[in-house]
């Protein structure tokens, strides 16, 4: 790494660290005021509250990191321009694009990092945090983690009805499974008192199975078993969770799996989930794009005053998110193709950033 790259990174990363710390603190304070009554009424121990905010942080990086990057770019470039350091560097024969490469690399790495978090711990952290807050309001906290569930495995032509599914350990109570044949006639109906996910397959207890012939008549008496490993079922806990979790708490892999498993979704539901999938993939690249946009505005801030550049860039930032929400609205309403609804804000602002940097003098 060249000396000039180290110097530029130092002028950028230091304010970036302060911005990340400041916006994290601001987010925690606002969230704490929002949920303070829940914690007080639920008599939540302070240790659990601290754990809640630690777990919550990965899910809010997608909001904190972009605004921190933007303000850090504004501050560092404003300082460099104000002290004529950018002018001196360019007078030495270094192009503007070359000077901005360290900033863009940081933005790119931030996008990749947020993408990795969004595809791993982020969605689960957000879902756990929401359920934790809801749990404080409930007389019976276990109700927050259980749900009644109906599930159809399209490629297996199998229907599940679960009266109580626990999202913590994936245990089930009062289960009914109906296996349909190729002619859409019932092959058998299974009832079980309980089910658990153990070592990669389901284990049912207190089972009753009734088989049917081609005309739908029972084939002999129902068979019973106290315990059975259901190795013929390839449904996984993630398949059931995808029916329970809202899309905003799902990674793109989970959304894609949901669409593949549920091939016979209604057109409207399929459209909304597809838009959510493209939005989930596009969202992390906000980090790179706001860094790209911050470069020309940061350069103008140093020349024409901090207030003007700050107001313009913050307005652009919130305009970006307004366009994102507008694109989602159009996409879920069927007015835009799903890929365009999810990616068009990135495409528009990326093009704007490239044009503004190209026109810099």
Secondary structure, 3 states (H helix, E strand, C coil): CCHHHHHHHHHHHHHHHHHHHHHHHHHHHHHHHHHHHHHHHCCCCHHHHHHHHHHHHHHHHHHHHHHHHHHHHHHHHHHHHHCCHHHHHHHCCCCHHHHHHHHHHHHHHHHHHHHHHHHCCHHHHHHHHHHHHHHHHCCCHHHHHEEEEEEEEHHHCEEEEEEEEECCCCCEEEEEEEEECCCCCEEEEEEEEEEEEECCEEEEEEEEEEEECCCCCECCCCEEEEEEEECCCCCCHHHHHHHHCCHHHCCHHHHHHHHHHCCCCCHHHHHHHHHHHHHHHHHCCHHHHHHHHHHHHHHHHHHHCHHHHHHHHHHHHHHHHHHHHHHHHHHHCCCCCHHHHHHHHHHHHHHHHHHHHHCCC
